[in-house]
Amino acid sequence: MIQTIIIDDEANVRSTTRQILTELRPDIDIVGEAADVSSGISLIENTYFDLLLLDIKLPDGTGFDILEKLNKIDFKIIFIAAFNEYAIQAFKFSAVDYILKPVSAVDLINAIDRVVHLLQAEYSLKLNTLINNNHTNNNHEKRLVLKSVDKIQVVKINEIHRCESDQSYCHFHLAGGNRLTISKPLKEYDELLTEYGFFRVHKSHMVNLAYIKRFERSEGGSVMMEDDTRVPVSFRKRDELISVLEQL
């Protein structure tokens, strides 16, 4: 049995979650519930459990406040959140599972299936990244979890020089000439990194503006990166890129 507790200030959310799990996941045993930070901490410290379903926004603080007051986190967490663009972005950076309110059976069961099969070391890496990103206001100090075929790696945003599409894969070119290949399309990272100083110069290339040496108009247009890599710029992106570079 997977011993589980729920911390959410909305009684109807706790009730719905409990009902879904009772009907669809008989291997889940709800061993406790709480509705705020103070009672949540007490419940966690006095209960043996494997999985925590944790609301982000609570009457006396946040789910993160609970985690920061614990001596250790030796359980797995699925966050429950009302839609909030900043919060959702934080989860995507860390690859930690979350579900949105109102809680749906499909989303909840899929999230549980994913998280219970994660190795504890991998999960801890993701969770620590989420907590770190929640603490820092410096965008360049934020970290991104990247999982390749054979390893999982956490990189700072300012260590990423450029990203290159390769069909359904994405090559991350990092500081020091390192490269990491991820089995996700460039589009996912385009949406995630644009506001952090990245620019999609071509359908197959996205670059960190901080590492551009110059824009070259010859041969249809390209940018020369600090490592002397030339990256093509599509015709429809040229004027927008020039405008952005002029503002730097």
N, C-alpha and C positions, 0 to 999 in steps of 0.2 A: 504493500500500500504506500501511496505517496502522501505523507502527512502534510496538510496544507492549511495555512491561515489566510484570512482576508482582512485587509485594513482599508476601509472606505467609509466616508462619513454619510453616504446615502444608503439608508436601510433597504430601499428597493433594488439598488445595485447589488448589495450583498445577497439579497434574497434571490434575484435572478441568476446570479453567478452560482449560488449553491444549487439551485434547481437544475441548471444546465449540467453541472458536474454530476449530480445525483443520477440524472437520466442517461448521460452519455459517457461518463468516465467513472465506472464503479471502483476503479483502482485509486481514485482520489478520496481521501478521508479528511473532511473539514474538521480540524481540531481546535479552532478558535477564531474569533472575530473581534475587531476593534474599530472605533470610529474616529480616532484622533491620534495625534502624535504621542501624547503622554500614555494613553492606554495601550497604544501600539507597541511602544518600547517595553512596557511591563509584560505584555503578552509574549513578545519575542524572547525576552530574557527568561521567561518561566515556562516555555513550551518547547518540546522537542518536535521539530518539523523539518520538511525537506524543501517546500516551495512556499513562497510568499506572493500573494496577489496584492499589489500595493498601489493605492490611489496617489496621484501626484499632489493634488490640492486638498488640504485638510483644514479644519476650522482653526487649529492652533499652530499651523505651519505647513510643511510639505513632506512628502515621502522622503526627500533627500535629507531633511532634518533628522528623521528617524535613523537613516543609515549612518549618518555622521556621528551619532551618539553611541553607536554599538562598538564594542571592543573587537569583534570579529564578525565576518559575514561568511558563514559556512553553509549557506543555503542558496537556492536560486530564486530569481525574482522575475515576475512579469508585471510591468507597470500598467496601470489603468489610467487613462488620461482623457479629459475633455479636449476637443481639438484646440491646439495651440501651435502655431507655426514654429515658434522657437523650440518648444519642447520636442516636437516631432523631428526637427532637424537634429537636435541633440541625440536622439535615439538612433537616427540614421548614421551619424558620425561614429557611434560606438558599436553599432550592430546589436544592441541589447533589445530584447523583444518588448513590445508594448501592444496594447489594444486600445481602441478608442471607445468612448461611451457614445451611444448606448451599447452595452456589451452584447455581441452576437455570438451564438453558439459556435459557428464556423471559425471565427477569429480566435476565440478562447481555446478551443480544442487544438487548432493548428499551432498556436503559440506554445501550449503545453507540450505538444509532441516535439517541437523544436528544442525547447529549453531542457527537457528532462534527458535528452540524449547528448547534450553537450558535456564534454569533459570539464571537470571543475576548474582546472587550470585555464582552459580557454575561456570559460565563463567569467572567471575572476579578472582576466585581462580586459574583457569587454566592459565589465562593470566598473573597474578602476578608471578606464578611459572616460566613461560617462560621468563619473563623479569629478574627475579632473576638469573636464570641459565645463561642468556646471559651476566650478569655482573660479575659472579664469575669465576675465573680460577682454583679454588680449587675443584677437582673432588668430594671430599667427602662432600663438602658443597652443591653440586647440589641436587636438589629435584625432586622427582618423584610423579606424580599424580596417585593415586590408587583409583579406584571406585568400591565399593562393592555393594551389593544389596540395602543396606539401607543408605549408606553414601559415601561421597567422602573425601579422606584424602590425605594430602601432607606429604611425609616423606623424610628425608634426606637420601642420599645413605648410609651413615655410620651408620644409625639406622637399616638397614636391615641385619639380621644375616644369614638368609638362606631362600630359596624358595623351596616349595615342590609341586610336581605335583599331582593332583587328577582328573584324566581323563581330562575333558575340563576346570577344575578349577585350580587355583594356590593359595596355602596358603603362605602368607608372614609372616615369624616369625621375629618380631621386637624387639628392645631393650625393656627391662622391662618385657619380657615374653608375650607381646601383639601379637595377630595374626589377620591378615586381609585376607579374602578370596575374590579373584577376579575371575570373570567369563571369564578369558582368559587363554590359555594354557601357560605352562612354556616356551615353545619355543620362544614366543614373548619377554620375559624378558631375556632369555639366550642371544639372539642377542644384546639386549640393554645394558646389565650390564657387559658383559665379560671384556670389557676394563677398568672397574671401580673396578677391584680387586675381581671379582666373578669367580667361576670355576664350571663347570657342572661336578660333580663327578659321576653322575649316571643318567640314563634316567629320573628318578623321583626327582632328587635332585640337587640343585645348592647352593653353599655356599659362604659366604663372607670370603675370605682367612684371613682377619684380625682377625676373631673370631675362628680360628682353634687352639685348644690346642696341639693336637698331631695326628699323623697318626699311626694307629694300623694295623699290618699285619695279625693279627689273624682273623679267621672266614671270610677269603676271602678278608679282607681289609676294613677299615672304618676310619672315622675321628671323633675325639671327639671334640665337640664344647665347648666354654667357659661356656655354660649353662649346660654342662654335657649331652647333647643330642648326641647320637651316630648316625652318618649318613653313610650308606653303600657307598662304592666306587666300581664301576664296574671294572672288571679285565682289560679291555682295557684302562681304565683311570688311573690305578695305577702308571705306570712309569712316565706319563706326570705330574701327580699331585706331585709326589715325586720330580721331577726336578724343578717344580715351587716353591715348599716349600723350597728347598735348596737355591734358589736364593733370598728369602725374608730376 
